[in-house]
């Protein structure tokens, strides 16, 4: 015999959500902010480059270019946030 305060597990506590109440889907190919995209390119390169993966070697020239691009974008974004010019 069930307890008076027992809850039936098949019984929903909340009503069914409306069919159109789901949040909009975001496409998988949506790009993020430029700084994140630049860092992602740099990180992906460093993870897959044999020269960059060697702990005893200096990063390759491509990694240097990608890092400089990432740093330049980050610096520019920071300047925009702080209201600096130049």
C-alpha angles and dihedrals in degrees: 000000000000122000116252091240095045118122121223106238092215092056115096116231092204130038120255111278117247115265093243096046096090116111115255115270119248116220115244091231094057110130124229128218115311092249092056092045091051093048090047091053090049094047094045090051093049092049094052103033114098093209094050092046091058106096091203095053132074117250114272122256092257091057089050092053093047092048093049090050091050093048092047092052092046092049091049092049091049091050090052090050094050094043094241121150128217 
